[in-house]
Amino acid sequence: MSATGAPQVPAPLDQHVWPTSADLTPAGELVLAGLPATDLARDFGTPAFVMDEKHFRDRARLFRDSFTEAFAAVGAEVDVYYAGKSFLSVAVARWAREEGLRVDTCTGGELAVALRAGVPGAEIGLHGNNKSDAEISRAIEAGVGRVVVDSFAEIDRVAELARDAGRDSSTRVPVMVRVTTGIHAGGHEFISTAHEDQKFGVSLTGGQALAALRAVLDHPELELLGAHTHIGSQIQDAAAFEANARKMLALRADLETETGYLLPELDLGGGYGIAYVPSETPIDVAALARDLAGAVGAVCAELGTTVPRISIEPGRSVVGSTTVTLYTVGVVKPVTLDDGSVRTYVSVDGGMSDNIRPALYGAEYTARLANRSGSAETVRARVVGKHCESGDIVISDIELPSDVTPGDLLAVPATGAYGRSMASNYNHVLRPPVVAVADGAARVIVRRETEDDLLALDVG
């Protein structure tokens, strides 16, 4: 803590956490794509998600180019599917497609958004552990490029719905089987998705995944496109992805040995980590692509098989760092703790309804004043929301300027993934807008909810 309350020279932004267009004025005001935070707050209100469009497009191209180049070196083609669950809107789906990405969806709602954006069905995937008949039928009608089946029962259901839609051996529905490989990665248990005791996929254990692949081959209405796996989210270690790829390639070889059918494609999922706080380092996309391609090439050579077409599904790692949430500070309350120390509670006009991750996963974020530098002296602070929950915490522990006051703007970076997409109306709070910024201009791509929206659902 500094010994003076004088205004400080603004500390530089950690660019691996903030959008690439983010900058500071000499007075310490945050600027995004050339637009001052105070202007954005005035024009669009707070809380608001402010998304850097160029940053999104750059990240999409980085994945497309890095993986295309790396896998070309081992003789494989790659499809990059933007994982819509991280955040999906009509504009974002269009940006993804314009930058050469396909779109992965996991519900009928996400599928509807991708179709509304004009993404061709053949460039869309549908997965999920409990798809409804209506969702599967909609996907078949739209001609999606893949339906990722999650269980033995679903294989039969997709085949039946394919027959109902008039599909046969000449117009087969392309499917992949989701496989759980036993690789535990992704930090918190709730975002680790390839260990055995969880709801997704068919396990490798006891030959179950192999049997599921054979079951698809037994249905003439279905085209066995490949096998799919996803081991978790926010993974920083490339070794986990390589180990997972080895298991999937071995499964592919076992199926060929048993049936003579060589899967044309493997989907190796996503879950590539980003930086939420300055101490974290985002995964190196180009290095990851090279390491993964090298591992796939080496294993295929060992097994004596050709290299399959590869697909990946980055979502958070494309959109996460593109977005900053702007809040307005309300109540600032020093609280004396049992040990005599003081923590300053800084309440903002959003909270767990626009960012549930801290409450759900214990996720960490950083923040800074967005309208000015503030004093050089700092206080130990906790940033909290306005909801009627003691667990409504945005940032559990952070140093903020000691002169933080009601009316200040607070900016929280790296909120592009699982912020607006997991937002709720808890306490009947209205969900914030998403505002895209680029080249000194801003436009709303998802509008703020209104009380009319809220009340329209309540039929009395």
Secondary structure by P-SEA (a helix, b strand, c coil): cccccccccccccccccccccccccccbbbbcccccaaaaaaaccccbbbbcaaaaaaaaaaaaaaaaaaaaaabbbbbbbccccccccaaaaaaaaaabbbbbbccaaaaaaaaaaccccccbbbbcccccaaaaaaaaaacccbbbbccaaaaaaaaaaaaaacccccbbbbbbbbbbccccccccccccccccccccccccccaaaaaaaaaaaacccccccbbbbbcccccccaaaaaaaaaaaaaaaaaaaaaccccccbbbbccbbbbbcccccccccaaaaaaaaaaaaaaaaaaacccccbbbbbbccccccccbbbbbbbcbbbbbbccccbbbbbbbcccccccccccccccbbbbbccccccccccccbbbbbcccccccccccccccccccccccbbbbbccccccccccccccccbbbbbbbbbcccbbbbcccccccccccccccc
